[in-house]
Amino acid sequence: MDRFNPSAWAVREKSLTLFFILATLITGTVAFLTNGRAEDPAFSVNAMVVSVYWPGATVAEMAQQVADPLEKRLEEIDWFDRVETKVRPGQVEMLVNFSDATPHGMSEQLFYQVRKRLGDAARELPPGVIGPLFKDDFKDVYFTLYALTATDEQVGNRELVKAAEQLRIALRRVEGVKKVVLLGERKPQIFIDLNLERLAALGITTHQLKQQIAAQVQMTAGGFVETQGPRLHVRIVEQMRDPVAALQQLPISLNGKVWRLGALAHIWRGYEDPPSLIIRSRGKEAVLLGVVMNENADGLKLEKGLRAFEQQYRPLLPAGIHWDLLTNQAEAIHRAVDVFQWKFAIALLVVMLVSFLALGLRAGIVVALAVPLTLAMTFVFMKITGIDFNRISLGALIIALGLLVDDAIIAIEMMIVKMEQGLEKIKAASYAWTLTAAPMLVGTLVTALGFLPIGLAQSRVGEYAGGLFWVTAMALIASWLVAVLL
């Protein structure tokens, strides 16, 4: 019994072959149009920030009694690389970095180990230490950044934040948006400027007054008090209807007498001073909205949704607020896709010209058809495996463009030679499979194996650039299938 010969079968069953060609081209086109588009592939950041506070402690105390014990615990964690520690009076910030060779997918487990070990170490820290506090959410990349700035001196940070909150709620409803982050909000504070002369005349110390205020503010869950010279800061935790009026009427009982706080100090509303973060756009203080795109979403489609959103909501902004677009990842995606389409068109034109001149019209058409058919199969593979169009996958496709027609040319030339020797089409195709299929497959696999180390690298390099191997390998294997079946 003769073995199954795919090349002979493809020539014999022309209708089925044509059906599979059309089906592949259609599904490939759909996959190309619906697959996700992003500037870069997603990757994890193997680093986290640890913060510890100890009000009133000196730099030496923070370093010896807080930073050193925590650093020793960090050295016990697997894949630990280094820690960068900044010590200030009453504060320690530690940037924990893990090795670049950390296996993909271990970030969450390592972050858990840091929390567990430093959480255990926190029991041995001095009384009054706050923390450790952790921040490890660095994987989100802003697809678009919007800036809100004031064009009227009467508009402050509070009004900008209020307008930004309204836009943030509406932006979350745009298709393809994962979340929207508000940046640049200054925390509100109530300032209490003490009247030192009146306090001295009444025999009241600032320490006594601070204790009275702190006890009552904390008791009502209104916030907490900080001291800086003759001024107290009250950070608001809950939204009071009128915190300034409430503090002015706050009773102060000292030395057997009761006073209203408003009689002992000037109370007014403002923002944290100095601010922990100031963002400026075009020389003016700004509030930013960072739009994060869903994984595997189409960046070009999201751009259209954001443009429609801007046209709808820009006229609704309050007077005195300017809305500006700072960054737009869609521009980079447009450039990358345009470069690939331009190179694809050039490659197809060169292949057609060379094939027509060397092989003739009919054979040249068959070879030229191999390029879009191979890419269509590759696009379907990318869609199924969740590989987006980004600078890595598109780069892999551009690399593969120069290799996609080699197998098809070999198979077509073999058929032409055998037909010139007098064999009919089916037998010529059978010889092409028998004599060239195995050597072409070996050559295809050897070429693909050249990119294998990147695809199997268990590190951030493999996580970021691993698609280079998978896309190139699939494109080369697809070119072999097209060559033996077309």
Secondary structure as UniProt FT lines:
FT   HELIX           6..12
FT   HELIX           14..34
FT   STRAND          47..53
FT   TURN            55..56
FT   HELIX           59..62
FT   HELIX           63..67
FT   HELIX           68..74
FT   TURN            75..76
FT   TURN            78..79
FT   STRAND          80..88
FT   TURN            89..90
FT   STRAND          91..98
FT   TURN            100..101
FT   TURN            104..105
FT   HELIX           107..121
FT   HELIX           122..124
FT   TURN            127..128
FT   STRAND          130..135
FT   STRAND          142..150
FT   TURN            153..154
FT   HELIX           157..171
FT   TURN            172..173
FT   TURN            175..176
FT   STRAND          177..183
FT   STRAND          188..194
FT   HELIX           196..202
FT   HELIX           206..219
FT   TURN            220..221
FT   STRAND          223..228
FT   TURN            229..230
FT   STRAND          231..236
FT   HELIX           243..248
FT   STRAND          251..254
FT   TURN            255..256
FT   STRAND          257..260
FT   HELIX           261..263
FT   STRAND          265..271
FT   STRAND          280..281
FT   TURN            282..283
FT   STRAND          284..293
FT   TURN            295..296
FT   HELIX           299..313
FT   HELIX           314..316
FT   TURN            319..320
FT   STRAND          321..328
FT   HELIX           329..359
FT   HELIX           361..385
FT   HELIX           391..401
FT   TURN            402..405
FT   HELIX           406..420
FT   TURN            421..422
FT   HELIX           425..449
FT   TURN            450..451
FT   HELIX           452..456
FT   HELIX           460..465
FT   HELIX           467..485
//
